[in-house]
Amino acid sequence: MGYTCARRYANYKGGKKYDKENNYQQMARGTGESEKAESASIFYEVWKKAESHPGYAKQKKSWKEQLG
């Protein structure tokens, strides 16, 4: 599970942001699972650490030049 998905599950129970039973009104925030918030925080730390690595930065630049 990536950062964005983990944050959505942390914010909304079941990861559902909108209630399709109630004309797609936004669900109450803060009803999610705390371990998902912890998971997102761990993922974010490792992600930023990887992005700061010179080898990763070089590969990412090359990828963007080739594929946009």
N, C-alpha and C positions, 0 to 999 in steps of 0.2 A: 504494500500500500504506500503510495507516495504522499508527499506533504499535503497537497490540496485535499485529497480524499480523506486523509486522517483528520485534518482540521474540520471538514464538513461533518464527519462522524462525531467529533468532539463537540461541535456546536449544536447539532440537531440529532435527536434520537433516531436511530436507524439510517442516518445520513440523508434523510428526506428534508429538503428545505421548504418545499411547497406541499400543501395539502390538497390533493386532487379531489377529495370528497367534499371540500368546502370552497369551491370555485377558485382553486389554486392560490388561496391566501397563504402568506408566509407563515411557517410554523414558529412556535415560541423558541427563541434562542436560549441556549444554556441547558438544554435537556439531554445533551449527549453524554458520552462516556469519558470519564477522566483518563483512563489508560490510553485512549486515542489521542488526547491532547499531549500526553507524555511521549507517545510514539511519534507524533508530528514534531515535537521539539527535538528529539533525538535525530530524526531524519534530517531536519533543517541544519543542525550542527554539522553532521557528516557531509551533507550536500555542500555547505559553504566551505568546509575544509577541502573537499575535492576540487571545488572551483578555484581555490587559491593555489592549487598545485601547478607549477609551471608546465609540466607535461600535459596536463589536462587542458590548460589554457591554449597551448599550441595546437593540440588536436581539435579543439573546439573551433579555433580560428580557421584551421584548414577545412573543417567540415562546412563551416558557414560560407567560405569562399567557393567551395565546390557545389554545395547543394542549397545554399541560401538560407 
